Amino acid sequence: MGRVRAEALSKEMTQAREIQLAWLPRQGVSVPKLDLAAINQPTNHISGDFYNWFELPDGRMVVTIGDVTGHGLSAAFLMATTQLLVHTTMLRLGDPGKTLDEVNRQLCTQVFNGQFVTMLVCVLDLENGRLEVAAAGHYPPILGYNGHFEPLPAESQLVLGVDAEARYPTEVFDILPGTTLVLYTDGVIDARSPDGARFGLAGIVESLRGRTETAQGLVDSVVGRINHFRGTQELPDDLTLVCIQTQPMSARHGAEAVSV
């Protein structure tokens, strides 16, 4: 019986991970002057984290990142549901805040045994140099320009799936060609060194300082710094990171990199 239960649990974990991987983007990005790369590293077999990117009909690029509470098939199902709702609603409404309003209402009508979702939705309008942001209990992105990095002054609202009346305003920021955006989850900043120190936001900024290379290079720099920082310590939570690099005006259109 013990072996049967273990095999059933292993099968469930495999199925949940397959659901998750099916919802992570695999293809490159067709938007000119935009380079994207990401990593999703679960602490166990299943990650509660997710990310996505897709293009709107008007050419703007949507990039999302989030974290679902819990693990296993229930978390994978909630993640897939949220991803689907965000994708279809953004295509219809084209506004991150209004999209989170509707997605939250939909999630509140479902039964997920007290689970909830944190999410950040970014919409890049490179043609007009605009960044639209709406956040539900998630960290604001880190913005970098000319080698300097700092958190975007965006305000996060209540997590999704708790209060159907919660509202998620869209905040708009100007961005310049050559801007970097870094989206991350708990596993990045909560990494611990052998003496118990926390990697934190300062660790991310230090990993990025002075760098304006490819998005994949930025991901590799942060992950490499985390691995050196924690040594033999296990990650306390799933690690997910998305780096977005807009190309300078003089840069040619390059190939995009995606790492899952």
BALOBA-1460 file (C-alpha; in Angstrom, 3 decimals):
// residues 260
<rec num="1" residu="m" x="0.000" y="0.000" z="0.000"/>
<rec num="2" residu="g" x="2.821" y="2.350" z="0.823"/>
<rec num="3" residu="r" x="4.408" y="1.782" z="-2.568"/>
<rec num="4" residu="v" x="1.077" y="2.293" z="-4.339"/>
<rec num="5" residu="r" x="0.485" y="5.585" z="-2.507"/>
<rec num="6" residu="a" x="4.003" y="6.774" z="-3.322"/>
<rec num="7" residu="e" x="3.545" y="5.930" z="-6.996"/>
<rec num="8" residu="a" x="0.180" y="7.706" z="-7.087"/>
<rec num="9" residu="l" x="1.694" y="10.803" z="-5.453"/>
<rec num="10" residu="s" x="4.617" y="10.788" z="-7.873"/>
<rec num="11" residu="k" x="2.216" y="10.537" z="-10.802"/>
<rec num="12" residu="e" x="0.181" y="13.460" z="-9.456"/>
<rec num="13" residu="m" x="3.298" y="15.589" z="-9.063"/>
<rec num="14" residu="t" x="4.406" y="14.753" z="-12.597"/>
<rec num="15" residu="q" x="0.998" y="15.663" z="-13.995"/>
<rec num="16" residu="a" x="0.947" y="18.942" z="-12.075"/>
<rec num="17" residu="r" x="4.402" y="19.908" z="-13.360"/>
<rec num="18" residu="e" x="3.342" y="19.043" z="-16.918"/>
<rec num="19" residu="i" x="0.325" y="21.345" z="-16.538"/>
<rec num="20" residu="q" x="2.579" y="24.117" z="-15.339"/>
<rec num="21" residu="l" x="5.199" y="23.718" z="-18.067"/>
<rec num="22" residu="a" x="2.468" y="23.731" z="-20.703"/>
<rec num="23" residu="w" x="1.502" y="27.244" z="-19.582"/>
<rec num="24" residu="l" x="4.994" y="28.715" z="-19.585"/>
<rec num="25" residu="p" x="5.969" y="30.482" z="-22.839"/>
<rec num="26" residu="r" x="8.526" y="28.646" z="-24.927"/>
<rec num="27" residu="q" x="8.779" y="30.645" z="-28.133"/>
<rec num="28" residu="g" x="10.810" y="33.780" z="-28.783"/>
<rec num="29" residu="v" x="9.303" y="37.257" z="-28.887"/>
<rec num="30" residu="s" x="8.426" y="38.846" z="-32.219"/>
<rec num="31" residu="v" x="8.240" y="42.433" z="-30.949"/>
<rec num="32" residu="p" x="11.114" y="44.549" z="-32.357"/>
<rec num="33" residu="k" x="13.671" y="45.958" z="-29.929"/>
<rec num="34" residu="l" x="12.555" y="43.654" z="-27.095"/>
<rec num="35" residu="d" x="14.552" y="40.824" z="-25.502"/>
<rec num="36" residu="l" x="12.999" y="38.507" z="-22.892"/>
<rec num="37" residu="a" x="14.403" y="35.671" z="-20.793"/>
<rec num="38" residu="a" x="13.132" y="33.800" z="-17.734"/>
<rec num="39" residu="i" x="13.806" y="30.974" z="-15.313"/>
<rec num="40" residu="n" x="11.418" y="28.937" z="-13.165"/>
<rec num="41" residu="q" x="13.189" y="26.778" z="-10.568"/>
<rec num="42" residu="p" x="10.898" y="24.887" z="-8.163"/>
<rec num="43" residu="t" x="12.065" y="23.901" z="-4.698"/>
<rec num="44" residu="n" x="10.201" y="20.615" z="-5.085"/>
<rec num="45" residu="h" x="8.726" y="18.892" z="-8.101"/>
<rec num="46" residu="i" x="6.004" y="21.506" z="-8.501"/>
<rec num="47" residu="s" x="6.421" y="25.269" z="-8.539"/>
<rec num="48" residu="g" x="3.744" y="27.610" z="-7.247"/>
<rec num="49" residu="d" x="5.242" y="30.349" z="-9.424"/>
<rec num="50" residu="f" x="4.370" y="31.162" z="-13.019"/>
<rec num="51" residu="y" x="5.075" y="33.734" z="-15.696"/>
<rec num="52" residu="n" x="3.860" y="34.486" z="-19.198"/>
<rec num="53" residu="w" x="4.186" y="36.930" z="-22.070"/>
<rec num="54" residu="f" x="2.115" y="37.544" z="-25.168"/>
<rec num="55" residu="e" x="1.474" y="40.265" z="-27.707"/>
<rec num="56" residu="l" x="-1.738" y="42.312" z="-27.931"/>
<rec num="57" residu="p" x="-3.340" y="43.026" z="-31.324"/>
<rec num="58" residu="d" x="-2.107" y="46.638" z="-31.199"/>
<rec num="59" residu="g" x="1.532" y="45.527" z="-30.807"/>
<rec num="60" residu="r" x="1.924" y="46.089" z="-27.077"/>
<rec num="61" residu="m" x="3.594" y="43.297" z="-25.098"/>
<rec num="62" residu="v" x="2.066" y="41.830" z="-21.935"/>
<rec num="63" residu="v" x="4.407" y="40.268" z="-19.358"/>
<rec num="64" residu="t" x="3.036" y="38.642" z="-16.207"/>
<rec num="65" residu="i" x="4.477" y="36.927" z="-13.163"/>
<rec num="66" residu="g" x="2.695" y="35.418" z="-10.181"/>
<rec num="67" residu="d" x="2.654" y="33.006" z="-7.274"/>
<rec num="68" residu="v" x="-0.099" y="30.558" z="-6.318"/>
<rec num="69" residu="t" x="-0.408" y="29.319" z="-2.739"/>
<rec num="70" residu="g" x="-0.177" y="25.585" z="-2.205"/>
<rec num="71" residu="h" x="1.323" y="22.790" z="-4.262"/>
<rec num="72" residu="g" x="0.245" y="19.763" z="-6.273"/>
<rec num="73" residu="l" x="-2.637" y="19.464" z="-8.731"/>
<rec num="74" residu="s" x="-4.833" y="22.026" z="-6.965"/>
<rec num="75" residu="a" x="-2.143" y="24.703" z="-7.269"/>
<rec num="76" residu="a" x="-1.410" y="23.718" z="-10.871"/>
<rec num="77" residu="f" x="-5.112" y="23.951" z="-11.720"/>
<rec num="78" residu="l" x="-5.442" y="27.372" z="-10.061"/>
<rec num="79" residu="m" x="-2.335" y="28.561" z="-11.923"/>
<rec num="80" residu="a" x="-3.692" y="27.363" z="-15.278"/>
<rec num="81" residu="t" x="-7.085" y="28.929" z="-14.570"/>
<rec num="82" residu="t" x="-5.505" y="32.262" z="-13.665"/>
<rec num="83" residu="q" x="-3.218" y="32.216" z="-16.710"/>
<rec num="84" residu="l" x="-6.155" y="31.515" z="-19.027"/>
<rec num="85" residu="l" x="-8.315" y="34.232" z="-17.465"/>
<rec num="86" residu="v" x="-5.554" y="36.844" z="-17.673"/>
<rec num="87" residu="h" x="-4.715" y="36.000" z="-21.275"/>
<rec num="88" residu="t" x="-8.294" y="36.056" z="-22.582"/>
<rec num="89" residu="t" x="-9.294" y="39.115" z="-20.540"/>
<rec num="90" residu="m" x="-6.219" y="41.174" z="-21.539"/>
<rec num="91" residu="l" x="-6.881" y="40.420" z="-25.204"/>
<rec num="92" residu="r" x="-10.438" y="41.719" z="-24.743"/>
<rec num="93" residu="l" x="-9.864" y="44.704" z="-22.437"/>
<rec num="94" residu="g" x="-6.238" y="45.671" z="-23.136"/>
<rec num="95" residu="d" x="-5.853" y="47.213" z="-19.657"/>
<rec num="96" residu="p" x="-3.914" y="45.480" z="-16.817"/>
<rec num="97" residu="g" x="-5.924" y="46.981" z="-13.950"/>
<rec num="98" residu="k" x="-9.334" y="46.246" z="-15.480"/>
<rec num="99" residu="t" x="-8.091" y="42.766" z="-16.312"/>
<rec num="100" residu="l" x="-7.121" y="42.058" z="-12.691"/>
<rec num="101" residu="d" x="-10.506" y="43.442" z="-11.567"/>
<rec num="102" residu="e" x="-12.309" y="40.876" z="-13.708"/>
<rec num="103" residu="v" x="-9.922" y="37.980" z="-13.032"/>
<rec num="104" residu="n" x="-10.261" y="38.573" z="-9.290"/>
<rec num="105" residu="r" x="-14.061" y="38.528" z="-9.507"/>
<rec num="106" residu="q" x="-13.936" y="35.280" z="-11.471"/>
<rec num="107" residu="l" x="-11.541" y="33.613" z="-9.020"/>
<rec num="108" residu="c" x="-13.695" y="34.650" z="-6.065"/>
<rec num="109" residu="t" x="-16.618" y="32.706" z="-7.540"/>
<rec num="110" residu="q" x="-14.577" y="29.493" z="-7.705"/>
<rec num="111" residu="v" x="-13.777" y="27.096" z="-4.861"/>
<rec num="112" residu="f" x="-10.012" y="26.808" z="-4.308"/>
<rec num="113" residu="n" x="-9.975" y="25.864" z="-0.600"/>
<rec num="114" residu="g" x="-8.630" y="29.191" z="0.622"/>
<rec num="115" residu="q" x="-5.902" y="29.460" z="-1.996"/>
<rec num="116" residu="f" x="-5.043" y="32.826" z="-3.517"/>
<rec num="117" residu="v" x="-2.785" y="34.303" z="-6.178"/>
<rec num="118" residu="t" x="-0.290" y="37.160" z="-6.262"/>
<rec num="119" residu="m" x="0.209" y="38.668" z="-9.697"/>
<rec num="120" residu="l" x="1.971" y="41.478" z="-11.510"/>
<rec num="121" residu="v" x="0.843" y="42.513" z="-14.992"/>
<rec num="122" residu="c" x="3.082" y="44.756" z="-17.096"/>
<rec num="123" residu="v" x="2.181" y="46.118" z="-20.531"/>
<rec num="124" residu="l" x="5.027" y="47.557" z="-22.593"/>
<rec num="125" residu="d" x="4.165" y="50.093" z="-25.262"/>
<rec num="126" residu="l" x="7.558" y="50.630" z="-26.879"/>
<rec num="127" residu="e" x="6.135" y="52.732" z="-29.683"/>
<rec num="128" residu="n" x="5.036" y="55.417" z="-27.214"/>
<rec num="129" residu="g" x="7.596" y="54.761" z="-24.447"/>
<rec num="130" residu="r" x="4.985" y="53.726" z="-21.874"/>
<rec num="131" residu="l" x="4.787" y="51.027" z="-19.232"/>
<rec num="132" residu="e" x="1.400" y="50.138" z="-17.708"/>
<rec num="133" residu="v" x="1.450" y="48.214" z="-14.427"/>
<rec num="134" residu="a" x="-1.136" y="46.628" z="-12.123"/>
<rec num="135" residu="a" x="-0.217" y="44.473" z="-9.123"/>
<rec num="136" residu="a" x="-2.168" y="42.146" z="-6.828"/>
<rec num="137" residu="g" x="-0.062" y="41.454" z="-3.746"/>
<rec num="138" residu="h" x="3.105" y="41.145" z="-5.845"/>
<rec num="139" residu="y" x="6.418" y="42.999" z="-5.794"/>
<rec num="140" residu="p" x="6.760" y="45.872" z="-8.271"/>
<rec num="141" residu="p" x="9.328" y="45.341" z="-11.020"/>
<rec num="142" residu="i" x="12.885" y="46.600" z="-10.737"/>
<rec num="143" residu="l" x="13.603" y="49.211" z="-13.394"/>
<rec num="144" residu="g" x="17.077" y="49.795" z="-14.741"/>
<rec num="145" residu="y" x="18.477" y="52.455" z="-17.028"/>
<rec num="146" residu="n" x="22.042" y="53.450" z="-17.814"/>
<rec num="147" residu="g" x="23.369" y="50.894" z="-15.309"/>
<rec num="148" residu="h" x="21.237" y="52.118" z="-12.374"/>
<rec num="149" residu="f" x="18.509" y="49.869" z="-10.892"/>
<rec num="150" residu="e" x="15.711" y="50.596" z="-8.427"/>
<rec num="151" residu="p" x="12.165" y="49.359" z="-7.701"/>
<rec num="152" residu="l" x="9.433" y="50.950" z="-9.779"/>
<rec num="153" residu="p" x="7.275" y="53.147" z="-7.484"/>
<rec num="154" residu="a" x="4.105" y="51.143" z="-8.174"/>
<rec num="155" residu="e" x="1.575" y="50.284" z="-5.465"/>
<rec num="156" residu="s" x="0.425" y="46.694" z="-5.015"/>
<rec num="157" residu="q" x="-3.163" y="45.863" z="-4.079"/>
<rec num="158" residu="l" x="-4.832" y="42.852" z="-2.401"/>
<rec num="159" residu="v" x="-4.036" y="39.334" z="-3.628"/>
<rec num="160" residu="l" x="-6.449" y="37.756" z="-6.130"/>
<rec num="161" residu="g" x="-9.219" y="35.427" z="-5.027"/>
<rec num="162" residu="v" x="-10.016" y="36.904" z="-1.605"/>
<rec num="163" residu="d" x="-12.317" y="39.926" z="-2.008"/>
<rec num="164" residu="a" x="-14.516" y="40.253" z="-5.096"/>
<rec num="165" residu="e" x="-14.856" y="43.992" z="-4.471"/>
<rec num="166" residu="a" x="-11.089" y="44.685" z="-4.560"/>
<rec num="167" residu="r" x="-9.913" y="47.069" z="-7.266"/>
<rec num="168" residu="y" x="-6.646" y="47.161" z="-9.165"/>
<rec num="169" residu="p" x="-5.770" y="50.521" z="-10.730"/>
<rec num="170" residu="t" x="-3.425" y="50.751" z="-13.701"/>
<rec num="171" residu="e" x="-0.356" y="52.909" z="-13.139"/>
<rec num="172" residu="v" x="1.498" y="54.391" z="-16.119"/>
<rec num="173" residu="f" x="5.230" y="55.140" z="-16.301"/>
<rec num="174" residu="d" x="7.500" y="56.494" z="-19.003"/>
<rec num="175" residu="i" x="10.303" y="54.232" z="-20.221"/>
<rec num="176" residu="l" x="13.242" y="55.009" z="-22.482"/>
<rec num="177" residu="p" x="14.937" y="52.802" z="-25.091"/>
<rec num="178" residu="g" x="17.581" y="50.726" z="-23.337"/>
<rec num="179" residu="t" x="15.454" y="50.227" z="-20.212"/>
<rec num="180" residu="t" x="15.640" y="46.962" z="-18.243"/>
<rec num="181" residu="l" x="12.783" y="45.478" z="-16.198"/>
<rec num="182" residu="v" x="13.204" y="42.636" z="-13.721"/>
<rec num="183" residu="l" x="10.216" y="40.704" z="-12.348"/>
<rec num="184" residu="y" x="10.719" y="38.218" z="-9.511"/>
<rec num="185" residu="t" x="9.066" y="36.096" z="-6.827"/>
<rec num="186" residu="d" x="9.769" y="35.297" z="-3.157"/>
<rec num="187" residu="g" x="12.342" y="32.633" z="-3.924"/>
<rec num="188" residu="v" x="14.742" y="35.236" z="-5.303"/>
<rec num="189" residu="i" x="14.831" y="37.629" z="-2.350"/>
<rec num="190" residu="d" x="14.284" y="34.984" z="0.365"/>
<rec num="191" residu="a" x="17.379" y="32.950" z="-0.542"/>
<rec num="192" residu="r" x="19.607" y="32.570" z="2.551"/>
<rec num="193" residu="s" x="23.346" y="32.387" z="3.032"/>
<rec num="194" residu="p" x="24.858" y="29.708" z="5.336"/>
<rec num="195" residu="d" x="24.948" y="32.281" z="8.172"/>
<rec num="196" residu="g" x="21.245" y="33.120" z="7.717"/>
<rec num="197" residu="a" x="21.554" y="36.417" z="5.808"/>
<rec num="198" residu="r" x="18.791" y="37.152" z="3.292"/>
<rec num="199" residu="f" x="19.601" y="37.833" z="-0.369"/>
<rec num="200" residu="g" x="16.948" y="40.548" z="-0.514"/>
<rec num="201" residu="l" x="16.289" y="43.314" z="-2.995"/>
<rec num="202" residu="a" x="19.815" y="44.622" z="-2.499"/>
<rec num="203" residu="g" x="21.175" y="41.303" z="-3.757"/>
<rec num="204" residu="i" x="19.210" y="41.585" z="-6.994"/>
<rec num="205" residu="v" x="20.310" y="45.175" z="-7.571"/>
<rec num="206" residu="e" x="23.944" y="44.308" z="-6.888"/>
<rec num="207" residu="s" x="23.708" y="41.410" z="-9.363"/>
<rec num="208" residu="l" x="22.429" y="43.767" z="-12.055"/>
<rec num="209" residu="r" x="24.495" y="46.854" z="-11.330"/>
<rec num="210" residu="g" x="26.238" y="48.224" z="-14.393"/>
<rec num="211" residu="r" x="24.847" y="45.552" z="-16.716"/>
<rec num="212" residu="t" x="22.997" y="46.393" z="-19.935"/>
<rec num="213" residu="e" x="23.535" y="43.113" z="-21.773"/>
<rec num="214" residu="t" x="21.019" y="40.585" z="-23.046"/>
<rec num="215" residu="a" x="18.035" y="39.496" z="-20.996"/>
<rec num="216" residu="q" x="19.497" y="35.995" z="-20.694"/>
<rec num="217" residu="g" x="22.759" y="37.468" z="-19.413"/>
<rec num="218" residu="l" x="20.829" y="39.328" z="-16.717"/>
<rec num="219" residu="v" x="18.997" y="36.158" z="-15.639"/>
<rec num="220" residu="d" x="22.275" y="34.247" z="-15.497"/>
<rec num="221" residu="s" x="23.907" y="37.013" z="-13.452"/>
<rec num="222" residu="v" x="21.169" y="37.038" z="-10.782"/>
<rec num="223" residu="v" x="20.904" y="33.244" z="-10.544"/>
<rec num="224" residu="g" x="24.691" y="32.887" z="-10.406"/>
<rec num="225" residu="r" x="24.894" y="35.433" z="-7.580"/>
<rec num="226" residu="i" x="22.113" y="33.651" z="-5.658"/>
<rec num="227" residu="n" x="23.824" y="30.272" z="-5.985"/>
<rec num="228" residu="h" x="27.117" y="31.722" z="-4.782"/>
<rec num="229" residu="f" x="25.349" y="33.537" z="-1.923"/>
<rec num="230" residu="r" x="23.469" y="30.488" z="-0.601"/>
<rec num="231" residu="g" x="26.251" y="27.954" z="-1.051"/>
<rec num="232" residu="t" x="24.890" y="24.584" z="0.071"/>
<rec num="233" residu="q" x="21.682" y="26.076" z="1.506"/>
<rec num="234" residu="e" x="18.432" y="24.940" z="-0.118"/>
<rec num="235" residu="l" x="16.140" y="27.535" z="-1.663"/>
<rec num="236" residu="p" x="13.330" y="28.318" z="0.800"/>
<rec num="237" residu="d" x="10.799" y="28.900" z="-1.973"/>
<rec num="238" residu="d" x="10.355" y="28.559" z="-5.723"/>
<rec num="239" residu="l" x="12.631" y="30.859" z="-7.698"/>
<rec num="240" residu="t" x="11.177" y="32.645" z="-10.713"/>
<rec num="241" residu="l" x="12.767" y="35.542" z="-12.544"/>
<rec num="242" residu="v" x="11.842" y="37.385" z="-15.747"/>
<rec num="243" residu="c" x="14.208" y="39.907" z="-17.330"/>
<rec num="244" residu="i" x="13.104" y="42.312" z="-20.042"/>
<rec num="245" residu="q" x="15.629" y="44.306" z="-22.038"/>
<rec num="246" residu="t" x="14.450" y="47.007" z="-24.427"/>
<rec num="247" residu="q" x="17.064" y="47.795" z="-27.037"/>
<rec num="248" residu="p" x="18.659" y="51.242" z="-27.433"/>
<rec num="249" residu="m" x="17.592" y="53.286" z="-30.437"/>
<rec num="250" residu="s" x="20.797" y="52.438" z="-32.277"/>
<rec num="251" residu="a" x="20.576" y="48.695" z="-31.612"/>
<rec num="252" residu="r" x="19.613" y="46.337" z="-34.369"/>
<rec num="253" residu="h" x="16.744" y="43.955" z="-33.895"/>
<rec num="254" residu="g" x="18.282" y="40.920" z="-32.204"/>
<rec num="255" residu="a" x="17.196" y="37.423" z="-31.501"/>
<rec num="256" residu="e" x="15.283" y="36.852" z="-28.292"/>
<rec num="257" residu="a" x="16.233" y="34.305" z="-25.656"/>
<rec num="258" residu="v" x="13.960" y="32.196" z="-23.534"/>
<rec num="259" residu="s" x="15.111" y="29.899" z="-20.720"/>
<rec num="260" residu="v" x="12.684" y="27.753" z="-18.775"/>
